[in-house]
């Protein structure tokens, strides 16, 4: 991948990180200011359900933040855009859709088809089956 492309994706990742971190701070501020008095049990149940959903979304955002940090580390190390399984370039279309991608479309497809957490294990099973 060209040097300019990596810099562009680095900027996109930093923007995503900044947005998610701001969103997380705002969510924490809202949750900290919530009042704990409820008119009735239905109101309490609604607030608790909303709070649970906010916590789930916050956890998803924290995972994304971690993935973004890992992607930025790959940018810094010169490994961004390279499939961690086969070593081939990850296509630009895939990186545009999923800037934190670690696998090319082919390897990701194999992983999903096999339901394996590691393609190395899956490839070993394929070789065994072929013998």
C-alpha positions as CSV (number, residue, x, y, z in Angstrom):
1,X,0.0,0.0,0.0
2,X,1.3,3.4,-0.9
3,X,2.7,5.7,1.8
4,X,0.0,8.3,1.2
5,X,-2.8,5.7,1.6
6,X,-1.4,4.6,5.0
7,X,-1.3,8.2,6.2
8,X,-4.8,8.7,5.0
9,X,-6.0,5.6,6.9
10,X,-4.1,6.7,10.0
11,X,-5.9,10.0,9.9
12,X,-9.3,8.2,9.5
13,X,-8.4,6.0,12.5
14,X,-7.4,8.9,14.7
15,X,-10.7,10.7,13.8
16,X,-12.7,7.6,14.7
17,X,-10.8,7.3,17.9
18,X,-11.4,10.9,18.9
19,X,-15.1,10.5,18.1
20,X,-15.5,7.3,20.1
21,X,-13.6,8.7,23.1
22,X,-15.8,11.8,23.0
23,X,-18.9,9.7,22.8
24,X,-17.8,7.6,25.7
25,X,-17.0,10.6,27.9
26,X,-20.5,12.1,27.1
27,X,-22.2,8.8,27.9
28,X,-20.4,8.6,31.3
29,X,-21.3,12.2,32.1
30,X,-25.0,11.5,31.3
31,X,-25.0,8.3,33.4
32,X,-23.3,10.1,36.3
33,X,-26.0,12.8,36.3
34,X,-29.0,10.5,36.2
35,X,-31.4,10.9,39.0
36,X,-32.4,7.8,40.9
37,X,-36.0,8.7,41.8
38,X,-38.8,7.1,39.8
39,X,-42.5,7.8,39.6
40,X,-43.4,4.1,39.4
41,X,-41.9,0.7,38.7
42,X,-42.5,1.0,34.9
43,X,-40.4,4.1,34.8
44,X,-37.7,2.4,36.8
45,X,-37.7,-0.6,34.4
46,X,-37.5,1.7,31.4
47,X,-34.5,3.6,32.9
48,X,-32.8,0.4,33.9
49,X,-33.3,-1.0,30.4
50,X,-31.9,2.1,28.8
51,X,-29.0,2.1,31.2
52,X,-28.2,-1.6,30.3
53,X,-28.3,-0.7,26.6
54,X,-26.0,2.2,27.2
55,X,-23.6,0.0,29.0
56,X,-23.6,-2.6,26.2
57,X,-23.0,0.2,23.6
58,X,-20.2,1.5,25.8
59,X,-18.6,-1.9,25.9
60,X,-18.8,-2.1,22.1
61,X,-17.2,1.3,21.9
62,X,-14.4,0.3,24.2
63,X,-13.7,-2.8,22.0
64,X,-13.6,-0.6,18.9
65,X,-11.2,1.8,20.7
66,X,-8.9,-1.1,21.4
67,X,-9.1,-2.2,17.8
68,X,-8.3,1.3,16.6
69,X,-5.3,1.5,18.9
70,X,-4.1,-1.8,17.5
71,X,-4.6,-0.5,13.9
72,X,-2.7,2.7,14.7
73,X,0.1,0.5,16.1
74,X,0.2,-1.4,12.8
75,X,0.4,1.9,10.9
76,X,3.3,3.0,13.1
77,X,5.1,-0.4,12.6
78,X,4.5,-0.3,8.8
79,X,2.3,-3.4,9.0
80,X,-1.1,-1.7,8.3
81,X,-3.0,-3.1,5.4
82,X,-1.2,-6.5,5.4
83,X,-3.2,-9.6,6.1
84,X,-2.1,-11.2,9.4
85,X,-2.8,-14.7,8.1
86,X,-1.5,-14.8,4.5
87,X,0.7,-11.7,4.3
88,X,-1.0,-10.3,1.2
89,X,-2.3,-6.7,1.0
90,X,-5.8,-6.1,2.3
91,X,-7.9,-4.5,-0.4
92,X,-8.6,-0.8,-0.3
93,X,-12.3,-1.4,-0.5
94,X,-12.2,-3.6,2.6
95,X,-10.0,-1.1,4.5
96,X,-12.4,1.7,3.5
97,X,-15.3,-0.3,4.9
98,X,-13.4,-1.6,7.9
99,X,-10.3,0.4,8.7
100,X,-9.3,-1.8,11.6
101,X,-9.4,-5.0,9.4
102,X,-6.5,-7.5,10.1
103,X,-7.5,-10.0,7.4
104,X,-8.0,-9.9,3.7
105,X,-11.4,-10.7,2.3
106,X,-10.3,-14.3,1.3
107,X,-8.9,-15.1,4.8
108,X,-11.9,-13.5,6.5
109,X,-14.2,-15.5,4.4
110,X,-12.4,-18.8,5.1
111,X,-12.5,-18.0,8.8
112,X,-16.2,-17.3,8.8
113,X,-17.0,-20.4,6.7
114,X,-15.0,-22.7,9.0
115,X,-16.2,-21.1,12.2
116,X,-12.6,-21.2,13.5
117,X,-10.8,-18.7,15.6
118,X,-7.5,-19.3,13.8
119,X,-6.9,-20.1,10.2
120,X,-3.7,-21.8,11.0
121,X,-5.7,-24.5,12.9
122,X,-8.2,-24.6,10.1
123,X,-5.5,-25.1,7.4
124,X,-4.0,-27.9,9.5
125,X,-7.4,-29.7,9.6
126,X,-7.7,-29.3,5.8
127,X,-4.4,-30.8,5.2
128,X,-5.2,-33.7,7.5
129,X,-8.5,-34.3,5.7
130,X,-6.8,-34.3,2.3
131,X,-4.3,-37.0,3.3
